[in-house]
Amino acid sequence: MTNEPRKEFNSSDSPSAAPRPAREDGARRPFGPRKHFAPRRKVCRLCAEKVAHMDYKQVQIVKSFCSDGGKILSRRITGACAKHQRQIAKAVKVNRNLAIMPYSG
């Protein structure tokens, strides 16, 4: 520790503290992670295929809405609408009761 005067740093001295360039419209980009694209909205697969009623006899379709462990997948994951999700849940429960599908994996 000597009695040297402290060096004042300017923003031009360090490359990491360089000011951000302005966009073409003159506005500055907000801080934080950039969103490169908007997430695509999920469409109900059953509505797209025009399935009016989902029942327990359509085993292949019902199994596609379940995980490997036998749990019913949520609407957030499958993209099913509320009406079809209720029908799927009812069909899975009937299939479990009839021993067509397992209760657990």
DABEL-V108954 format. One record per backbone hydrogen bond with DSSP energy under -1.0 kcal/mol. CO is the residue of the C=O (numbers start at 1). NH is the residue of the N-H. If there is no record, write none. Layout:
((CO NH) (CO NH))
This chain:
((10 13) (15 18) (23 26) (27 23) (44 48) (45 49) (46 51) (47 50) (55 58) (57 59) (58 62) (59 63) (60 64) (62 65) (63 66) (65 73) (67 70) (69 105) (71 67) (74 78) (75 79) (81 85) (82 86) (83 87) (84 88) (85 89) (86 90) (87 91) (88 92) (89 93) (90 94) (91 95) (92 96) (93 97) (94 98) (95 100) (95 101) (96 99))
